[in-house]
Amino acid sequence: MKRFAAVLAVAALSACNHLQRPTYREPDPTPVQRPAPPPERILRKAPDFRFKDFATGKSYSYRGYSESLQGGAEFRHEVITVLDPGADYERDATDEERAFALETLEKDWRAKGLTQQIEYHRELARIGRERRDSLIDIRIEFAEKAVKELEEHLVSLEADLVSSTRTTGYKAPAGHLEFLQREIATTQGELAETRSKLEALRYLQAARDRAYGRSSRIPPRS
């Protein structure tokens, strides 16, 4: 009996040690963070230049994007997007991808004698370094104010329509309901367009600020 009890004790201890023994587990792969796609307003513009890097399988697109500002001025920006192999949509390029794309394109422009494109690119870079495009901040403020005013106007129109159709004993004047419906549709269209423009401007503002961070490391010309 003593021997049998000892055998049971050893077996129990062995089982305990087996249960407590840690097992190796592969670490979860860290997901690769990719930049989000630019606003649809920008992607709707056909690329001015496009090329594929066969080493990585990535397709690069270059767009010279501009937005009109108050007073007749214009905000210009170079937008570089990347289409990854097997991806369904273009995304914003990383800093390294942007530098690679612009370097590749500038070599191609020089080989093809596209001096105007090279000058345009260098002019935009100079403008960015000198922060001449700070007018975009004013444009954003204007767009934000326009969005707010359109939203308030839309709420007022919709409230008028509800009141004119649901108030007991009230009959709206002839043509009033049709007028309200037209105004609501027009205001909704203007609001969607202004929101789209505001989204694009905010994207360009963020891109400009990132460019400032890069260009701040470049010593000024003497």
HUKA-V61902 format. One record per residue. N is the residue number from 0. PSI is psi in degrees with one decimal (NA if undefined). D_LAST is the distance of its C-alpha to the last C-alpha in Angstrom with 1 decimal. Layout:
n: [N & N]
psi: [PSI & PSI]
d_last: [D_LAST & D_LAST]
This chain:
n: [0 & 1 & 2 & 3 & 4 & 5 & 6 & 7 & 8 & 9 & 10 & 11 & 12 & 13 & 14 & 15 & 16 & 17 & 18 & 19 & 20 & 21 & 22 & 23 & 24 & 25 & 26 & 27 & 28 & 29 & 30 & 31 & 32 & 33 & 34 & 35 & 36 & 37 & 38 & 39 & 40 & 41 & 42 & 43 & 44 & 45 & 46 & 47 & 48 & 49 & 50 & 51 & 52 & 53 & 54 & 55 & 56 & 57 & 58 & 59 & 60 & 61 & 62 & 63 & 64 & 65 & 66 & 67 & 68 & 69 & 70 & 71 & 72 & 73 & 74 & 75 & 76 & 77 & 78 & 79 & 80 & 81 & 82 & 83 & 84 & 85 & 86 & 87 & 88 & 89 & 90 & 91 & 92 & 93 & 94 & 95 & 96 & 97 & 98 & 99 & 100 & 101 & 102 & 103 & 104 & 105 & 106 & 107 & 108 & 109 & 110 & 111 & 112 & 113 & 114 & 115 & 116 & 117 & 118 & 119 & 120 & 121 & 122 & 123 & 124 & 125 & 126 & 127 & 128 & 129 & 130 & 131 & 132 & 133 & 134 & 135 & 136 & 137 & 138 & 139 & 140 & 141 & 142 & 143 & 144 & 145 & 146 & 147 & 148 & 149 & 150 & 151 & 152 & 153 & 154 & 155 & 156 & 157 & 158 & 159 & 160 & 161 & 162 & 163 & 164 & 165 & 166 & 167 & 168 & 169 & 170 & 171 & 172 & 173 & 174 & 175 & 176 & 177 & 178 & 179 & 180 & 181 & 182 & 183 & 184 & 185 & 186 & 187 & 188 & 189 & 190 & 191 & 192 & 193 & 194 & 195 & 196 & 197 & 198 & 199 & 200 & 201 & 202 & 203 & 204 & 205 & 206 & 207 & 208 & 209 & 210 & 211 & 212 & 213 & 214 & 215 & 216 & 217 & 218 & 219 & 220 & 221]
psi: [-42.2 & -40.5 & -39.6 & -40.2 & -37.1 & -39.8 & -43.2 & -40.7 & -43.0 & -40.6 & -41.3 & -41.7 & -40.5 & -40.6 & -39.2 & -47.3 & -36.5 & -40.0 & -34.1 & -9.7 & 125.1 & 145.8 & 145.1 & 135.9 & 128.3 & 133.5 & 148.7 & 133.6 & 137.7 & 120.2 & 141.1 & 122.0 & 121.7 & 143.5 & 152.6 & 161.3 & 150.1 & 167.1 & 150.7 & -32.6 & -37.0 & -41.9 & -21.6 & -23.2 & 128.7 & 140.1 & 141.9 & -35.8 & 147.6 & 138.6 & 161.3 & 132.7 & 104.2 & -20.1 & -35.9 & -16.4 & 3.9 & 142.9 & 130.2 & 138.5 & 140.9 & 129.1 & 128.8 & 102.6 & 141.7 & 150.2 & 132.8 & 139.2 & 166.9 & 144.8 & 6.6 & -3.6 & 172.1 & 135.9 & 126.0 & 147.0 & 146.2 & 122.0 & 121.0 & 123.4 & 159.6 & 136.2 & 108.7 & 155.0 & 126.7 & -2.2 & 157.6 & -12.0 & 155.2 & 143.3 & 165.7 & 143.8 & 147.8 & 171.7 & -43.1 & -41.5 & -39.0 & -45.5 & -42.2 & -44.6 & -46.3 & -36.6 & -43.7 & -45.1 & -40.0 & -38.2 & -41.4 & -42.8 & -41.9 & -40.1 & -32.3 & 1.2 & 23.8 & 69.6 & -33.3 & -39.1 & -39.9 & -43.3 & -39.5 & -45.9 & -45.5 & -33.2 & -41.7 & -39.8 & -40.9 & -43.2 & -42.4 & -43.0 & -37.4 & -0.8 & 37.0 & -18.1 & 21.5 & -12.3 & -17.0 & -30.8 & -40.4 & -39.9 & -38.0 & -43.1 & -42.2 & -43.4 & -39.0 & -41.6 & -40.2 & -40.7 & -44.5 & -44.2 & -40.1 & -38.6 & -44.1 & -40.1 & -40.1 & -42.0 & -41.9 & -43.6 & -43.9 & -37.2 & -38.7 & -40.3 & -43.1 & -44.9 & -38.0 & -21.4 & -17.2 & -2.6 & 122.1 & 129.8 & -0.6 & 133.9 & 118.7 & 147.9 & 156.7 & 129.7 & -7.2 & -43.0 & -41.3 & -40.4 & -45.3 & -42.3 & -39.9 & -43.5 & -39.5 & -45.2 & -43.0 & -43.5 & -38.9 & -40.9 & -43.9 & -38.5 & -43.1 & -41.8 & -42.3 & -39.0 & -40.6 & -43.3 & -39.2 & -41.3 & -42.5 & -42.5 & -40.2 & -38.3 & -45.7 & -34.3 & -44.1 & -39.7 & -40.0 & -43.5 & -35.8 & -38.9 & -36.4 & -40.8 & -37.0 & -46.5 & -19.9 & -17.0 & -6.8 & 124.5 & 141.6 & 152.9 & 145.3 & NA]
d_last: [98.0 & 95.8 & 94.4 & 93.7 & 92.0 & 89.8 & 88.8 & 87.9 & 85.8 & 83.9 & 83.3 & 82.0 & 79.6 & 78.4 & 77.8 & 75.9 & 73.6 & 73.1 & 72.1 & 69.7 & 67.9 & 64.4 & 63.5 & 60.2 & 58.3 & 55.3 & 52.3 & 51.3 & 48.4 & 45.2 & 44.4 & 41.1 & 39.1 & 37.9 & 35.7 & 37.8 & 38.0 & 35.9 & 38.1 & 40.7 & 39.2 & 36.1 & 38.3 & 40.6 & 37.9 & 38.5 & 35.7 & 33.6 & 33.4 & 35.4 & 35.8 & 37.7 & 36.7 & 40.0 & 39.1 & 39.1 & 41.0 & 38.5 & 37.8 & 34.4 & 34.0 & 31.0 & 31.3 & 29.0 & 30.3 & 30.0 & 31.7 & 32.3 & 31.3 & 33.1 & 32.3 & 31.8 & 28.4 & 28.0 & 26.6 & 25.7 & 25.5 & 26.0 & 29.1 & 30.0 & 33.5 & 35.7 & 39.4 & 40.8 & 43.8 & 46.9 & 45.1 & 46.2 & 43.0 & 39.3 & 37.2 & 33.5 & 31.4 & 30.2 & 26.5 & 27.4 & 29.4 & 26.8 & 24.2 & 27.1 & 28.2 & 24.9 & 24.3 & 27.9 & 27.7 & 24.6 & 26.4 & 29.4 & 27.7 & 26.2 & 29.7 & 31.4 & 29.1 & 28.1 & 24.9 & 25.3 & 25.5 & 22.4 & 20.5 & 22.2 & 21.3 & 17.6 & 17.7 & 19.5 & 17.1 & 14.2 & 16.7 & 17.6 & 14.2 & 13.8 & 17.4 & 18.7 & 21.9 & 23.1 & 25.9 & 27.7 & 28.8 & 30.5 & 32.1 & 33.5 & 35.0 & 36.6 & 38.0 & 39.3 & 41.1 & 42.5 & 43.8 & 45.5 & 47.1 & 48.4 & 49.8 & 51.6 & 52.9 & 54.2 & 56.0 & 57.7 & 58.8 & 60.2 & 62.0 & 63.5 & 64.6 & 66.3 & 68.0 & 69.2 & 70.7 & 72.1 & 73.4 & 77.2 & 78.9 & 75.7 & 75.3 & 72.0 & 72.0 & 72.2 & 68.9 & 67.2 & 66.9 & 65.6 & 63.0 & 61.9 & 61.7 & 59.6 & 57.2 & 57.0 & 56.1 & 53.5 & 51.9 & 51.9 & 50.1 & 47.5 & 47.0 & 46.6 & 44.0 & 42.0 & 42.2 & 41.0 & 38.0 & 37.3 & 37.4 & 35.0 & 32.5 & 32.8 & 32.2 & 29.0 & 27.9 & 28.5 & 26.6 & 23.6 & 23.8 & 24.0 & 20.9 & 19.1 & 20.4 & 19.0 & 15.6 & 15.2 & 15.1 & 12.1 & 8.9 & 6.4 & 3.8 & 0.0]
